[in-house]
Amino acid sequence: MDQKQFDVVALGELLVDFTQNGLSGQGNLLFEANPGGAPANVLAMLRKLGKRCAFLGKVGKDSFGDMLARTVEEAGIDVRALKRDSDIPTTLAVVHTFPNGDRDFSFYRKPGADIMLRPEELDEELLRETRIFHFGTLSLTDEPCRSATVRAYEIAKEAGALISFDPNLRPPLWPDEESARAAIEWGLSRCDILKIADNEIEFMTGETDFDKGAAILKARFPQIRLLNVTAGGDGSHSFYGGRHVFVPACKLGGVIETTGAGDTFCGSVLNFVLENGLDGLTDAQLEAMLRFANTAAYIVTTKKGAIRAMPERAQVEELIARS
């Protein structure tokens, strides 16, 4: 597997996050067009850490699509498999930020170009040439992208890739909770590496106690080898081999908004797996993994957007040394 051309290939949404950025002279809200989309954010962090990455997805043949394609390519992500749709516009999301940095999303995606990716448009050779395949649930909300995601998983798995999954639950994009839950269950049943947020583990298990929630998931989906739970400003948890490791969040103030924090965490964890594997991990290794991921995620929360806000390895390590 180490001889593959790519370290991580991700499939999913590439979109524009319109984040609040002050008021105009007339008192109107101003929004900044930030390139985003969870799978692309994950790859952007991995590129900062020197990993070889490629993205599969679709944007519109419009000015936003041009910006996104250019941004991802400038980040060093291979875009040979990025498709353009002449009829459907690029997907947009308006991010409403609360005083504590948390946010709510409004999507312009009925339809949006990202859900128009078809199975026959996949670059199958690229999927066979990756060590890890990463995806979330936004590519499972609608056809034809749902079928494209399933097919991409099958190709990557058959070729020996590790499978990484982030539920990335966005309720407004689902017709009902049961549809969302079924899609998340599909991803949970197929991944080796799971990054799941506190609200998502409660959504799937009914548990607010992470030990109990993780135990339920591990019992139902025993193929999950590394299960990480992010708990926002509290920190993160890692469940591995029957053990539980917790590392508090980095709290140095200056949080602007949390968009992309979970993706930064996820990219950092995948980088750890690429460098350390999944066998015989110690508590000390898991603690170091979480500390790096927490710190990288914190840095992103002090900036607007995600793809262009990802920190360098040296920035993260310097902050850890000072903490």
N, C-alpha and C positions, 0 to 999 in steps of 0.2 A: 504493500500500500504506500510505502514511503516514496516509491518511484513515480507516483502519479504527477501529472503536469500541474495540478492545482491543489492547494491545501483545503480551501473551502469554496464550494459553489452554492449560491443561495438563489431561491426562486421566490417571487412574490411581487409586492407592490413597490413601485417607485412613483412618488407623488410629490406635490408641493404642499408643505405645511405653512399656512398663513398664520403667523404668530403675532400677538398684540405687541406693538412697539410705540406706545405713547399716544398722544392726541395731536390733532392738527390745530392750527391757529383758530379754527372755527369750533373746536371741541369735538371733532369727529375722531373715532378710533382709527389709528394707523396700524396697518398690518405689514409685516415683512415676509416676503416669499422665500422660505427656506427649503432647500432640497431635502427630501426625507423619504420615509418608507422603511419599516423595521428591518427587512432583510438587507437592504442596501446600507442602512446604518451599521449593522453588524459587520458587514464587509469593510466598511470604511475604517472601523476600529482595527480590524485585523490587518489592513494595509499599513496602518500606522505602526504596527508591530512587525512589519516585514513579511507578512504572509502573502502567498499567491492566491488571488481571488477572482472569481467570475460571477456575473449576475445574469439570471434569466428572468425576463419579464417583458412588459409592453407599455409604451407610452404613446401619446397621440403625436401625430405629425403636425405639431403646432409649436408656438414659441416656448410654452412651458416644457414640452417634450424636448425641444432643443436644449434648453437650460439644464434639464435633468441629465440628458445624455452627456453633455459636456462636463457637468460637475462630477459625475461618476467616473468618467474617463480620466479627468484631472486628478481624481483621488487614487488613480492607479489600478482601478478595477477593470478587468477585461469585459468589454461590452459587445463582443462579437455576437452574443445571443440576445441582445436587446432588440426587440421588434418595435416597429412604428405602425400605428393604425391611422389610416387616412380618413376614416369616418367618425371615430369615437374620440372625444377629447381626453387629454391627460387628466387623471384623477386629482382632485383638490381636497384639502382638509383645512378647515378653519379651527385653530387651536385657541380655546378660551382659557386663559390662565388665571388662577385664583391667587390671593395674597400669599399663601404658603408655598407657591410654586407648582402645585398640582394643576391638572388641566382636564378639560373636557373637549371632545371632538365633534365637529359637524362635517359630514362628508358630502362631497358633490361627486356622486359615483353611480348614477342611475341612468345609463351605465357610465363607467369610466374605462379608459383604455386598459388598465391593469387586469381587469377581469376578462378581457377578450383574447388572452393568450391561448392558442389552441395546441393540443397535443402534437400535431404534425409540425408545429413550428419549433419544437424543442431541438436543441443541439445535443443529440444523443451521445456523440463522441465526447463532448465536454463533460457530460454527466458521468461517463465511464472513467474520466481522468481526474477524479477528485477524491481526496482522503475523507472529507466530511461533506455531507449534503445537509443544508439547513433550510427550514421553511417554517411558516406560521399558519394561522387559520384564515387570514384575509384572502388568501388565494383559494380557499375552499368555500367561500360564500356563494359563488355563482358559477355557472357554466359559461364558456368552455374552460375557464381557468382551473376549475375543480378537477376536471379530467386530466388537464395538463400536469397538475401537481401530483396526482396519483401516479401517472405514467413516469414522471421524473423520479419520484421515490423508487418505483420499481426498477428503473434502469440503474440508478445509483446503488441501490441495495444489492442488486445482482452482481454489480461490479466490485463489491466488497467495501463500499464506503460506510463509515459511521454515520448515523442519522441523528441530527440535532433538531429539536422542536421547541418553539416558543408559542404558547397559545395566543398571546397578544389579543385578548378578548376585547372586542369593540361591539357592545350590544346593539348600537343603532344600525349596524350593517347586517343584522340577522332578522328574519321574519318573526322568530320567537326564541325563547331560551333553549328549548329542546333541540332545535337545529344547531345552535351554537355548541351545546353540550355534546351532541353526536359527532360533530367535526373535531372537537378537542379530543374526544375519546379515540377517534381514528388516529390522530397524531400521537397520542400517548401510547397506543398499542404498537407503535412502530419505531419509536425513538430509542436511542442508546443514551443520549444526553438530553436532559430536560431542564429548561429554565422556566419557572412558573412564578407568577406574582402572588402576593398574599390574597388579593381578592379572587384570583383565579383558582387557587387551591380550595378556598371556601366555596366557590361556585361549583366545583367538581365533587367535593366531598362533604360539604356542609359543616366542616370543621374550621374553627378559628385557631385551634391548637395545632401548630405546624408538625409536631411529632406525630400526632394522631392522623392528620391529613396525609403526611408523607407515608405513613405506614399503610394507609388505605390504598394509596396509589401504587406503592411497591407490591402490595399483595395482588392487586388487580392487573398490574402491568410489570411482571417480574423481569422483563428484558431491559428495563431502565437501569443503567449502571451508575450514572451520576445524576442526582436529582438536586437541583439548587432552587431555593425559594428566596425571592427578593421581597423585602419588607420595607421599602421606601426609606424614610429617614431613620428607621430603627437599625437597619443593617441587612445581613443576608445569612442564609443557612445552607449547609451542604449535607446531604444524606448520601452516604456511600458505605457499602458493605456492612450495613447494620449499625453504622456509627453516625453521630450528629455533631457537626462543627458549626459554631456561630461566630461571626465577626461583626462588631458594631459598625454603623455607618461612619463615614468621614464627615465630621460636623465642624466646619471652619467658617460657616456663614457665607453670605453673598449669593445664595441660590436665587436665580432669576426664574427659571422654569425647568420642568423635569422631562421635557420631550427628549427622547433618545437615551435617557439614563439606563433603562433596562436593556436596550440594544447594545450600549457600550459595555455593560456588565457581561452580556452574552458573548460578545466578541472577545472579551478578555478571557472568559472561561474557555472558549474554543481554542484560543491561542495556548492556554495552559495545557489542554488535552493534546494538541499537536506537539508540544515540546516534552510532555511527560507521559503520554499514554493514559490508559484507563486501568492498568493492572497494578495492584499492590500499593495504592496511594496511602500515605500516612496522614495523620491528623495535622502535622506540621505543614505538609504540602497543601492540604485543603485550606488551612488557615491562610497561607501565603497567597493561594489562588483567590480567595474571597477578599483579602485585604487589597490586593491589586485591583480587582474588579470593582470593589466599592469605591476606591479612590478615583479610578478612571471615570466612573459614573458621576461622582461628585463634581469633578472638573467640568464635565459636560453641562451640569445643571447651572453652572455659573456663566453660561453663554447662551446665545439664541441659536435655535436650530440644532442639528445633529451632525450631518455628514461633514460639514466644514468646521465643526467644533471639536472633533475627536483629538485627544491629547497624544503627544509623543510618549514613547516609553520612558524617556529620561524625565519628563515632567511628572509622571506618575511616581516613579521611584524617588524623585527628590521630595515630593510631598509626603510619601510614606516615611522617609528618613526623618522628616521634620515633625511628624505627628507623634 
